């Protein structure tokens, strides 16, 4: 893994499986910086096209980053294309879909 925090965020984000989601805080915690959820969000706002940033939401399952996607509903559409149900900008069944990098990446 590279030394740059943003690159580390991208590397973890690329490993989130289709049809699963994680949170900004879970990525920060995995990277050893538990209080860096906002920095993770900032990194994903600037990410390369090959990073599935739409799979990262806040700790309550809200699509708080949706305004950074082209069009107001693109983030939701991308999630729905992966059979993730979103109602009122919130992931339904958040807990069952949650991918925890601290448990999945050893």
MODELLER restraints for C-alpha pairs under 7 A, 6 or more apart:
rsr = mdl.restraints
at = mdl.atoms
rsr.add(forms.Gaussian(group=physical.xy_distance, feature=features.Distance(at['CA:1:A'], at['CA:8:A']), mean=6.40, stdev=0.5))
rsr.add(forms.Gaussian(group=physical.xy_distance, feature=features.Distance(at['CA:2:A'], at['CA:8:A']), mean=6.27, stdev=0.5))
rsr.add(forms.Gaussian(group=physical.xy_distance, feature=features.Distance(at['CA:6:A'], at['CA:43:A']), mean=5.24, stdev=0.5))
rsr.add(forms.Gaussian(group=physical.xy_distance, feature=features.Distance(at['CA:9:A'], at['CA:27:A']), mean=6.89, stdev=0.5))
rsr.add(forms.Gaussian(group=physical.xy_distance, feature=features.Distance(at['CA:9:A'], at['CA:40:A']), mean=6.50, stdev=0.5))
rsr.add(forms.Gaussian(group=physical.xy_distance, feature=features.Distance(at['CA:10:A'], at['CA:47:A']), mean=6.99, stdev=0.5))
rsr.add(forms.Gaussian(group=physical.xy_distance, feature=features.Distance(at['CA:10:A'], at['CA:51:A']), mean=6.14, stdev=0.5))
rsr.add(forms.Gaussian(group=physical.xy_distance, feature=features.Distance(at['CA:13:A'], at['CA:51:A']), mean=6.28, stdev=0.5))
rsr.add(forms.Gaussian(group=physical.xy_distance, feature=features.Distance(at['CA:13:A'], at['CA:52:A']), mean=6.42, stdev=0.5))
rsr.add(forms.Gaussian(group=physical.xy_distance, feature=features.Distance(at['CA:13:A'], at['CA:53:A']), mean=6.84, stdev=0.5))
rsr.add(forms.Gaussian(group=physical.xy_distance, feature=features.Distance(at['CA:14:A'], at['CA:51:A']), mean=5.33, stdev=0.5))
rsr.add(forms.Gaussian(group=physical.xy_distance, feature=features.Distance(at['CA:14:A'], at['CA:52:A']), mean=6.17, stdev=0.5))
rsr.add(forms.Gaussian(group=physical.xy_distance, feature=features.Distance(at['CA:16:A'], at['CA:99:A']), mean=6.98, stdev=0.5))
rsr.add(forms.Gaussian(group=physical.xy_distance, feature=features.Distance(at['CA:18:A'], at['CA:82:A']), mean=6.20, stdev=0.5))
rsr.add(forms.Gaussian(group=physical.xy_distance, feature=features.Distance(at['CA:19:A'], at['CA:82:A']), mean=4.84, stdev=0.5))
rsr.add(forms.Gaussian(group=physical.xy_distance, feature=features.Distance(at['CA:19:A'], at['CA:83:A']), mean=6.29, stdev=0.5))
rsr.add(forms.Gaussian(group=physical.xy_distance, feature=features.Distance(at['CA:19:A'], at['CA:84:A']), mean=6.18, stdev=0.5))
rsr.add(forms.Gaussian(group=physical.xy_distance, feature=features.Distance(at['CA:20:A'], at['CA:55:A']), mean=6.81, stdev=0.5))
rsr.add(forms.Gaussian(group=physical.xy_distance, feature=features.Distance(at['CA:20:A'], at['CA:97:A']), mean=4.97, stdev=0.5))
rsr.add(forms.Gaussian(group=physical.xy_distance, feature=features.Distance(at['CA:20:A'], at['CA:98:A']), mean=6.03, stdev=0.5))
rsr.add(forms.Gaussian(group=physical.xy_distance, feature=features.Distance(at['CA:20:A'], at['CA:99:A']), mean=6.02, stdev=0.5))
rsr.add(forms.Gaussian(group=physical.xy_distance, feature=features.Distance(at['CA:21:A'], at['CA:55:A']), mean=4.67, stdev=0.5))
rsr.add(forms.Gaussian(group=physical.xy_distance, feature=features.Distance(at['CA:21:A'], at['CA:56:A']), mean=5.75, stdev=0.5))
rsr.add(forms.Gaussian(group=physical.xy_distance, feature=features.Distance(at['CA:21:A'], at['CA:97:A']), mean=5.95, stdev=0.5))
rsr.add(forms.Gaussian(group=physical.xy_distance, feature=features.Distance(at['CA:21:A'], at['CA:98:A']), mean=5.11, stdev=0.5))
rsr.add(forms.Gaussian(group=physical.xy_distance, feature=features.Distance(at['CA:21:A'], at['CA:99:A']), mean=5.63, stdev=0.5))
rsr.add(forms.Gaussian(group=physical.xy_distance, feature=features.Distance(at['CA:22:A'], at['CA:55:A']), mean=6.38, stdev=0.5))
rsr.add(forms.Gaussian(group=physical.xy_distance, feature=features.Distance(at['CA:22:A'], at['CA:56:A']), mean=5.02, stdev=0.5))
rsr.add(forms.Gaussian(group=physical.xy_distance, feature=features.Distance(at['CA:22:A'], at['CA:57:A']), mean=6.30, stdev=0.5))
rsr.add(forms.Gaussian(group=physical.xy_distance, feature=features.Distance(at['CA:22:A'], at['CA:98:A']), mean=5.35, stdev=0.5))
rsr.add(forms.Gaussian(group=physical.xy_distance, feature=features.Distance(at['CA:22:A'], at['CA:99:A']), mean=5.12, stdev=0.5))
rsr.add(forms.Gaussian(group=physical.xy_distance, feature=features.Distance(at['CA:22:A'], at['CA:100:A']), mean=6.33, stdev=0.5))
rsr.add(forms.Gaussian(group=physical.xy_distance, feature=features.Distance(at['CA:23:A'], at['CA:56:A']), mean=5.09, stdev=0.5))
rsr.add(forms.Gaussian(group=physical.xy_distance, feature=features.Distance(at['CA:23:A'], at['CA:57:A']), mean=4.84, stdev=0.5))
rsr.add(forms.Gaussian(group=physical.xy_distance, feature=features.Distance(at['CA:23:A'], at['CA:58:A']), mean=5.08, stdev=0.5))
rsr.add(forms.Gaussian(group=physical.xy_distance, feature=features.Distance(at['CA:23:A'], at['CA:59:A']), mean=5.42, stdev=0.5))
rsr.add(forms.Gaussian(group=physical.xy_distance, feature=features.Distance(at['CA:24:A'], at['CA:37:A']), mean=4.71, stdev=0.5))
rsr.add(forms.Gaussian(group=physical.xy_distance, feature=features.Distance(at['CA:24:A'], at['CA:40:A']), mean=5.65, stdev=0.5))
rsr.add(forms.Gaussian(group=physical.xy_distance, feature=features.Distance(at['CA:24:A'], at['CA:41:A']), mean=6.18, stdev=0.5))
rsr.add(forms.Gaussian(group=physical.xy_distance, feature=features.Distance(at['CA:24:A'], at['CA:56:A']), mean=6.19, stdev=0.5))
rsr.add(forms.Gaussian(group=physical.xy_distance, feature=features.Distance(at['CA:24:A'], at['CA:57:A']), mean=6.33, stdev=0.5))
rsr.add(forms.Gaussian(group=physical.xy_distance, feature=features.Distance(at['CA:24:A'], at['CA:58:A']), mean=5.98, stdev=0.5))
rsr.add(forms.Gaussian(group=physical.xy_distance, feature=features.Distance(at['CA:25:A'], at['CA:34:A']), mean=6.43, stdev=0.5))
rsr.add(forms.Gaussian(group=physical.xy_distance, feature=features.Distance(at['CA:25:A'], at['CA:36:A']), mean=6.66, stdev=0.5))
rsr.add(forms.Gaussian(group=physical.xy_distance, feature=features.Distance(at['CA:25:A'], at['CA:37:A']), mean=4.36, stdev=0.5))
rsr.add(forms.Gaussian(group=physical.xy_distance, feature=features.Distance(at['CA:25:A'], at['CA:59:A']), mean=6.95, stdev=0.5))
rsr.add(forms.Gaussian(group=physical.xy_distance, feature=features.Distance(at['CA:26:A'], at['CA:100:A']), mean=6.40, stdev=0.5))
rsr.add(forms.Gaussian(group=physical.xy_distance, feature=features.Distance(at['CA:26:A'], at['CA:101:A']), mean=6.84, stdev=0.5))
rsr.add(forms.Gaussian(group=physical.xy_distance, feature=features.Distance(at['CA:27:A'], at['CA:101:A']), mean=6.59, stdev=0.5))
rsr.add(forms.Gaussian(group=physical.xy_distance, feature=features.Distance(at['CA:28:A'], at['CA:34:A']), mean=5.13, stdev=0.5))
rsr.add(forms.Gaussian(group=physical.xy_distance, feature=features.Distance(at['CA:28:A'], at['CA:35:A']), mean=6.86, stdev=0.5))
rsr.add(forms.Gaussian(group=physical.xy_distance, feature=features.Distance(at['CA:28:A'], at['CA:36:A']), mean=5.30, stdev=0.5))
rsr.add(forms.Gaussian(group=physical.xy_distance, feature=features.Distance(at['CA:28:A'], at['CA:37:A']), mean=5.71, stdev=0.5))
rsr.add(forms.Gaussian(group=physical.xy_distance, feature=features.Distance(at['CA:28:A'], at['CA:40:A']), mean=6.42, stdev=0.5))
rsr.add(forms.Gaussian(group=physical.xy_distance, feature=features.Distance(at['CA:30:A'], at['CA:101:A']), mean=6.15, stdev=0.5))
rsr.add(forms.Gaussian(group=physical.xy_distance, feature=features.Distance(at['CA:30:A'], at['CA:102:A']), mean=5.19, stdev=0.5))
rsr.add(forms.Gaussian(group=physical.xy_distance, feature=features.Distance(at['CA:44:A'], at['CA:53:A']), mean=5.92, stdev=0.5))
rsr.add(forms.Gaussian(group=physical.xy_distance, feature=features.Distance(at['CA:45:A'], at['CA:68:A']), mean=6.36, stdev=0.5))
rsr.add(forms.Gaussian(group=physical.xy_distance, feature=features.Distance(at['CA:54:A'], at['CA:75:A']), mean=5.36, stdev=0.5))
rsr.add(forms.Gaussian(group=physical.xy_distance, feature=features.Distance(at['CA:54:A'], at['CA:78:A']), mean=6.79, stdev=0.5))
rsr.add(forms.Gaussian(group=physical.xy_distance, feature=features.Distance(at['CA:54:A'], at['CA:79:A']), mean=6.75, stdev=0.5))
rsr.add(forms.Gaussian(group=physical.xy_distance, feature=features.Distance(at['CA:55:A'], at['CA:79:A']), mean=7.00, stdev=0.5))
rsr.add(forms.Gaussian(group=physical.xy_distance, feature=features.Distance(at['CA:57:A'], at['CA:63:A']), mean=5.32, stdev=0.5))
rsr.add(forms.Gaussian(group=physical.xy_distance, feature=features.Distance(at['CA:57:A'], at['CA:64:A']), mean=6.45, stdev=0.5))
rsr.add(forms.Gaussian(group=physical.xy_distance, feature=features.Distance(at['CA:58:A'], at['CA:64:A']), mean=6.41, stdev=0.5))
rsr.add(forms.Gaussian(group=physical.xy_distance, feature=features.Distance(at['CA:61:A'], at['CA:90:A']), mean=5.43, stdev=0.5))
rsr.add(forms.Gaussian(group=physical.xy_distance, feature=features.Distance(at['CA:61:A'], at['CA:91:A']), mean=5.07, stdev=0.5))
rsr.add(forms.Gaussian(group=physical.xy_distance, feature=features.Distance(at['CA:61:A'], at['CA:94:A']), mean=5.91, stdev=0.5))
rsr.add(forms.Gaussian(group=physical.xy_distance, feature=features.Distance(at['CA:62:A'], at['CA:89:A']), mean=5.78, stdev=0.5))
rsr.add(forms.Gaussian(group=physical.xy_distance, feature=features.Distance(at['CA:62:A'], at['CA:90:A']), mean=4.40, stdev=0.5))
rsr.add(forms.Gaussian(group=physical.xy_distance, feature=features.Distance(at['CA:62:A'], at['CA:91:A']), mean=6.38, stdev=0.5))
rsr.add(forms.Gaussian(group=physical.xy_distance, feature=features.Distance(at['CA:63:A'], at['CA:89:A']), mean=5.39, stdev=0.5))
rsr.add(forms.Gaussian(group=physical.xy_distance, feature=features.Distance(at['CA:63:A'], at['CA:90:A']), mean=6.10, stdev=0.5))
rsr.add(forms.Gaussian(group=physical.xy_distance, feature=features.Distance(at['CA:66:A'], at['CA:72:A']), mean=6.44, stdev=0.5))
rsr.add(forms.Gaussian(group=physical.xy_distance, feature=features.Distance(at['CA:66:A'], at['CA:75:A']), mean=5.52, stdev=0.5))
rsr.add(forms.Gaussian(group=physical.xy_distance, feature=features.Distance(at['CA:69:A'], at['CA:75:A']), mean=6.26, stdev=0.5))
rsr.add(forms.Gaussian(group=physical.xy_distance, feature=features.Distance(at['CA:76:A'], at['CA:86:A']), mean=6.64, stdev=0.5))
rsr.add(forms.Gaussian(group=physical.xy_distance, feature=features.Distance(at['CA:85:A'], at['CA:91:A']), mean=6.05, stdev=0.5))
rsr.add(forms.Gaussian(group=physical.xy_distance, feature=features.Distance(at['CA:85:A'], at['CA:92:A']), mean=5.49, stdev=0.5))
rsr.add(forms.Gaussian(group=physical.xy_distance, feature=features.Distance(at['CA:86:A'], at['CA:92:A']), mean=5.76, stdev=0.5))
